[in-house]
Amino acid sequence: MKTLPGKTVERLSQYRRALAATLAANRSYVFSHELAAMLHITAVQVRRDLMLIGYGSVMRKGYDVRELINTIGSIIDAPNGLNVAIIGMGNLGRAITGYFRGKRTNMNVVAAFDVDPQKVDKVVAGVRCYNISQMRKLRTDLDIMVAVLAVPADQAVSMASMLVSNGIKGIMNFTTVPLNVPDTVYLEEFDMITSIEKVAYFVKENQQPAGQ
């Protein structure tokens, strides 16, 4: 199978969560229009995405929920799992660690890193925090492939460079600073301020009287 578009991978992840909720509600089959309604997209989009991964529905019954969950997992998950490190254990880093750990069995948060001596050797949600100077050794020892960057903005660029030089292959950037990394490193940037401003804009628009 060819590499899937990023947006398709995002939707597959969302489908899996929706399917897990469907399974928890004791339903074994779901139709494309039902899955679409859960995610506020079109049934056509659902069918296109699932056709890309070679999955079709059973006539008159819809998609087999458990089977589709397993199919999506076989495509978007690493076969042996991936180890993740949280970089920066301020309020955001601790919140991410607590939320993220255990959500996906194939994604293991194995370490956190910081420069603050008061945070080093502390354990949050079962994850130990190490001094960032230990990154090179622990990256290898713990086979860390992905880093979640939650450091202050003025440290983002230098920290990303250090992660790349130490062999990290994927970075989730939670800082407000856009980063440049080599093509061999996959970068995903989440700008919380932009997302909130987007929400605020549409709230504003919806509150304006008609005709303005």
C-alpha positions in Angstrom: 0.0 0.0 0.0 1.2 3.5 -0.8 1.8 6.0 1.9 -1.5 7.5 2.9 -2.2 11.3 3.0 -1.9 12.8 6.4 -5.6 13.9 6.5 -6.6 10.3 5.7 -4.5 9.0 8.6 -6.1 11.5 10.9 -9.6 10.4 9.9 -8.6 6.7 10.3 -7.6 7.4 13.9 -10.9 9.2 14.4 -12.8 6.3 12.9 -11.1 3.9 15.2 -12.1 5.9 18.3 -15.7 6.2 17.0 -15.8 2.5 16.3 -14.5 1.6 19.7 -17.4 3.7 21.2 -19.8 1.8 18.9 -18.4 -1.5 20.1 -18.7 -0.4 23.7 -22.4 0.2 22.9 -22.8 -3.5 22.0 -23.1 -2.8 18.2 -21.3 -5.2 15.9 -22.0 -3.4 12.6 -22.1 0.3 11.5 -23.0 2.0 8.3 -20.9 4.6 6.6 -23.5 7.4 7.1 -23.6 6.6 10.9 -19.8 6.7 11.1 -19.9 10.0 9.1 -22.4 11.5 11.5 -20.2 10.8 14.5 -17.4 12.8 12.9 -19.4 15.5 11.1 -18.2 14.5 7.7 -19.9 12.9 4.7 -20.5 9.2 4.1 -18.8 9.6 0.7 -15.6 10.6 2.6 -15.8 7.6 4.9 -16.2 5.2 2.0 -13.4 6.8 0.1 -11.0 6.5 3.0 -11.9 2.9 3.7 -11.6 2.1 0.0 -8.0 3.4 0.2 -7.2 0.8 2.8 -9.0 -1.9 0.8 -12.0 -2.3 3.2 -15.6 -2.6 2.1 -18.9 -3.1 3.9 -21.1 -6.1 4.0 -24.3 -5.5 2.0 -27.3 -4.6 4.2 -25.2 -4.9 7.4 -22.6 -2.2 7.1 -19.0 -2.4 8.4 -18.0 -5.1 10.8 -16.9 -2.9 13.7 -14.3 -5.2 15.4 -12.8 -6.2 12.0 -12.6 -2.6 10.9 -10.9 -1.6 14.1 -8.3 -4.3 13.6 -7.8 -3.4 9.9 -7.2 0.3 10.8 -4.8 -0.7 13.5 -2.8 -3.0 11.2 -2.3 0.0 8.8 -1.6 3.0 11.1 0.1 1.3 14.0 3.7 0.3 14.2 3.9 -3.5 14.4 6.0 -3.5 17.6 4.8 -0.2 19.0 6.7 3.0 19.3 8.3 4.6 22.3 7.6 8.3 23.1 9.3 10.9 25.2 7.7 14.1 26.6 10.1 17.1 26.3 9.3 19.7 28.9 7.5 18.9 32.2 5.8 22.2 32.9 2.0 22.3 33.3 1.4 21.4 29.6 4.0 18.5 29.6 2.5 17.0 32.8 -1.0 17.3 31.4 0.0 15.6 28.1 1.8 12.8 30.0 -1.2 12.1 32.2 -3.7 12.2 29.3 -1.6 10.4 26.7 -0.2 7.5 28.7 -2.3 4.3 28.2 -4.5 5.7 25.5 -2.9 3.5 22.8 -1.2 0.3 23.7 1.2 0.5 20.8 2.4 4.0 21.8 4.4 3.9 25.0 5.4 7.0 26.9 8.7 5.8 28.4 10.4 9.0 29.6 10.1 12.7 30.1 12.9 15.3 30.0 13.5 18.7 31.5 16.3 21.0 32.5 14.8 22.0 35.9 16.5 20.1 38.7 13.3 20.3 40.7 11.5 18.2 38.0 14.2 15.7 37.3 13.6 12.3 39.0 10.0 13.1 39.6 7.4 10.6 38.3 4.2 11.7 36.6 1.5 9.1 35.6 4.2 6.4 35.9 6.7 8.3 33.7 10.1 9.3 35.1 11.6 12.7 34.3 15.3 12.8 33.3 17.7 15.6 32.8 17.8 16.6 29.1 21.6 15.9 29.2 20.7 12.2 29.3 18.7 12.3 26.1 21.4 10.8 23.8 21.9 7.7 26.1 18.3 7.1 26.9 17.1 7.7 23.3 19.2 4.6 22.4 18.6 2.6 25.6 14.8 3.1 25.5 14.5 3.1 21.7 12.7 6.4 21.7 11.5 7.3 18.2 8.9 10.1 18.9 9.1 13.2 21.0 6.3 15.5 22.2 7.7 19.0 22.4 6.2 21.1 25.3 8.9 23.5 26.2 8.8 27.3 26.4 8.8 29.0 23.0 12.4 30.4 23.3 13.7 26.8 23.7 11.7 25.2 20.9 14.2 25.6 18.0 17.3 24.5 19.9 15.5 21.6 21.5 14.1 20.4 18.2 17.6 20.5 16.7 18.9 18.5 19.7 16.2 15.9 19.2 16.9 15.5 15.5 20.7 15.2 16.2 20.0 12.5 18.7 18.0 10.3 16.3 14.3 11.2 17.0 12.3 10.4 13.9 9.0 12.2 14.7 8.1 15.4 16.6 4.8 16.6 17.9 5.3 20.3 18.4 3.0 21.9 21.0 5.0 25.2 21.1 3.9 28.3 19.3 7.1 28.4 17.3 7.1 26.9 13.7 10.0 24.4 13.3 12.1 23.3 10.4 13.4 19.7 10.4 15.0 17.4 7.9 12.8 15.5 5.5 13.8 12.3 7.4 11.9 13.6 10.5 8.1 13.8 10.5 6.9 17.0 12.1 3.3 17.7 13.3 2.6 21.1 14.7 -0.3 21.9 17.0 -0.8 25.6 17.6 -3.3 25.9 20.4 -3.6 29.7 20.2 -4.5 29.5 16.5 -7.1 26.8 17.2 -8.7 28.8 20.0 -8.7 32.0 17.8 -10.4 30.0 15.1 -13.1 28.9 17.5 -13.5 32.5 18.7 -13.8 33.8 15.2 -16.7 31.5 14.4 -18.4 32.2 17.7 -18.2 35.9 16.8 -19.6 35.3 13.3 -22.5 33.3 14.6 -23.4 36.0 17.2 -23.6 38.8 14.6 -27.1 39.8 13.6 -28.2 38.7 10.1 -27.2 41.1 7.3 -24.0 42.4 9.1 
